[in-house]
Amino acid sequence: LTTFLVGLGVGSLLYARWWGGRDVGVAGFGLLQLLIALSALATIPLFERLPFLFLRLRHGFGDSFGQFLGIQVLLSALVMMVPTLLLGATFPVVARIYTQSLYRIGTSIGTAYASNTVGAILGAFLGGFVLIPALGVQNSIGLAVTVSAAAGVVLVALDARVRRGRRLVTAGVMFVVAVVAVLSFRTWDKRVMTSGVTISAHNYSTLPTDALRREWMERDDLLYYREGLTATISVHRSAGSNYLYEKINGKVDASFGDTPTQLMVGYLPMLLNPDAKRVLVIGMGSGMTAKAAAAFPVERLEVAEIEPAVIESARFFGEKNGRIHNDPRVRFVHADGRNYLLAVRDRYDVIISEPSNPWIAGIGNLFTLEYYQEALSRLAEGGVFGQWMQTYGMAPEDLRMVYRTFADVFPDVSLWAVNDSDMLLIGTARPQRLRLADLQRALAARPTARQDLRELGFIDGYSLMAMYLMPKAVLLKMAGDAEYNLDDFPRLEFLAPRNLGRDPSTLNARLTQAFAV
């Protein structure tokens, strides 16, 4: 966004300084439209090279957070700077053409500005909600290029200020150039584009050449690819095996290897309220967490997922999620989980919040004080709220921030260890009953739960109780005087990304062990 806005501003400035005093006709504006189209088309082959350029620059300049941001800005500028410079020149060109009288300059500029604003709104809406979901990013760019080039040819051909023969020849040449450029359009490799090098650069650190890096990126089968409303979703199968994993914008967010975490995040809150009738799961993932909730006699299970493509892609995990799409009790809600909580007036017996990692842009608001307050208000009598929390890629102070924010909202809280690097926070309005007999009784009537837990190594209630770490009083003591994560001061969203590429798991494990009961 910064690169785009800077490009627009600099483009307008350069035009005003170098060509602002010259008379630019409709044909000049048409030529500018063609240049915009060609420059945008030329960026498409660059996109596939960006992962390799990122790895080279990361290796050459280091991996500090400042350098990481600098490389991202540099690569964004490489792709967007020329088109945005040309786009920045369009408004002053239109203003120059449209303003013919000094006495009507205010009206002329106002009309041009209003038209530009309406066009920007329509373009953003059509691009984000219609074209990209329907055609994909590449084809949407191709369509925009075609429309821009066609507009340029028509503008040149219709400029009455240029001699008829000259403008027709110019328009013809422009048409040929545009057709050749569009026909040379080729698609990029989806496996390269979903390689997620910004997050998993360490996977490529020992590979010395781009050829070997590409081979690594292309080694697995691509089963599903969708450029959705909010993210690019892909499902892959590891070469030579049936191991599946799902990526969101190149980051693995669900996999067969995550089965223990995804199931336990669903089972533990349900086991603490086994008679729950109405359940809300925030975040679809592979659908395994929803499967765990559906193993209980719930009457209605709602799954809120902001990206519809995630719900669709979860069908590939049907073997693991119990074909959750076919369960008549399940209702999939295509909405942001937090906004859905704000809008719905129903109360839930269990709410399970399993978003992506908090260092992903836009996820931090699912870890704030206000979010937890809203979740607490949506719990029915005896309701349970479960919050998944990672310990990998999180600085101890950030982890303590989440613990304190959570524990200060819910009257009673407990912390459970799903595994070495995944925690589950349980919050309730009433004191939690963690009796072994209750867990065993709940499991006795749930054959699906017993089978899943047995496959994960939990043979009875005793083994489940071993996951329990600490009550609220101890958790608050461990959190200490950590800051709160607030809507108006979203510390977590800006602090958590600084630990990308680092592994503070050992530090967090020592912190937890020092306080565990």
Residue, then its C-alpha position, 0 to 999 in steps of 0.5 A: l500500500t505504501t509503495f502504491l500511494v508513493g507511486l501515485g504521488v510521485g507520478s503526479l509530481l513528475y508530470a506537474r514538473w516536467w509536462g504540466g505546462r504542455d498541451v496534452g490532448v485526448a490522444g496523449f491520454g490514450l497513449l498513457q492508457l496503453l503504457i499503463a496497460l503494457s507496464a501492468l502486463a509486464t509485471i506478471p512474469l516478475f511475480e513468479r521471480l519475487p520469491f527467489l529475489f526475496l530469498r537472495l536478498r534475505h540471504g545477502f542482507g540478513d534477517s533482522f525485522g527491519q531488513f525484512l520490511g525493507i526487502q518487502v518494500l523494495l520488491s513491492a516497488l519493483v513490481m508496482m512502481v512503473p504502473t503507479l507512476l503512470l497512474g499518478a499522471t492520469f488525474p492531472v492529465v485528465a484535469r488538464i484536458y477537461t479544464q478549458s476555461l479559467y472561469r470553470i476551473g473549480t467545476s471542471i476539477g470537481t467533476a474530474y475528482a468526483s468521477n475519479t473517486v467513483g471509479a476508484i470505489l467501483g474498481a475496488f469493489l469489482g476487483g475485490f468482490v467480483l473479478i478476483p474471486a471469479l477470474g483469479v488475480q492473473n486473469s483479472i490483471g489481463l482483463a484490466v490490461t485489455v480494457s485499458a489498452a482498448a480505451g487507449v486505442v479508442l481515445v487516440a482514434l477519436d482525437a479530432r485535434v490530430r490529423r485523421g490519417r496520423r491518428l488512425v495509423t497510431a491507433g493501428v500500431m497501438f492495437v497491434v502492440a496491445v494484441v501481441a502483448v496480451l497474446s504473449f500473456r502466460t500464467w505463473d506457477k501456482r506452486v511457486m506463488t504459494s511457496g510462502v518464502t517470507i514465512s518459511a525462508h529457513n526451508y530454503s537456506t541450505l539450497p544454493t541455487d534458484a533451480l534447486r529452490r524451484e524444485w523444492m517448491e514444486r515437489d508436492d502435488l497441488l490439489y486445490y488452488r483458489e484466489g478468494l475474497t481475502a486470501t489465496i488458499s491451496v491444498h497440497r499432497s506431499a510427494g510419494s505419500n497421502y500427507l495433506y496440508e493446506k496453505i493460506n497465502g503460502k503459510v501452512d495453517a492446517s495439515f495431517g500433522d496438526t491433527p492432535t492440535q486441531l482435535m484437542v482444541g475442539y475436544l477439551p472445551m466440549l469435555l468441560n461442557p459435554d451437554a452443550k447444545r449450541v456451539l460456535v467455532i471461529g476458524m474453519g481450518s481443516g474442519m477437524t476442530a468442528k468434527a470434535a465439537a460434532a462428536f457431542p450431541v449438539e443441536r446446532l454447530e456454527v462455523a464462522e470463516i471469513e474466507p469461503a474458499v477455506i470451507e470449500s478446501a476443507r473437503f479434501f480433509g474429509e477423512k480426518n474431519g468426519r465429512i463435516h460438510n455433510d452433517p445437517r447440524v452444521r451451518f457455515v457462516h461466511a463472515d469475520g468471526r468477531n463481527y459475527l459475534l457482534a451481530v448475533r444475539d444468540r448465546y452459545d454453550v461453547i465458543i472455540s476460537e482458533p484463528s491463525n497466528p497472531w502475527i498474521a495481519g488482521i488476526g490480532n483483533l481476535f486476541t484483544l481485551e474487547y474481543y474476549q469481553e464480547a465472547l464472554s457476553r455471548l456465553a450461555e449459563g455454564g458456557v465455555f470459551g476455548q482459545w488456541m494459542q501458540t508458543y512458537g514464534m512468540a516472544p515470552e512477553d507477547l505470550r504473557m500479554v495474551y495470558r494477562t488479557f485473557a485472564d483479566v476478562f473471564p472470571d475463571v480460567s485454566l491453561w492446558a498444553v495441547n502439545d509442546s508448542d500449542m496451548l489452550l486457554i479455557g475461560t468460563a463465567r463460573p468456577q471450572r470443575l475439572r473432576l476426573a469422574d466428569l471427564q470419564r463420564a463424558l467420554a463414556a458416551r462419546p464413541t467418536a471422541r474415545q476413538d480419536l483420543r485413543e489414536l492420539g494416545f489418550i486412553d482415559g481421563y487420567s491422560l487428559m488431566a495430564m494436559y492441565l497446567m495451571p488455574k487462573a491465579v497461577l496464570l496471572k502470576m506468570a503473566g505478571d505486569a504484562e501489557y494488555n492487547l487492546d483494540d485501540f492499542p493493538r500491541l500484539e499485531f505489531l510486536a508478534p511479527r518481529n519474531l518471524g524466523r526466530d524460535p523462542s519455544t524453549l524460552n516459553a517452555r521454561l517460563t511455563q514449566a516454572f509455574a505449572v502445577 
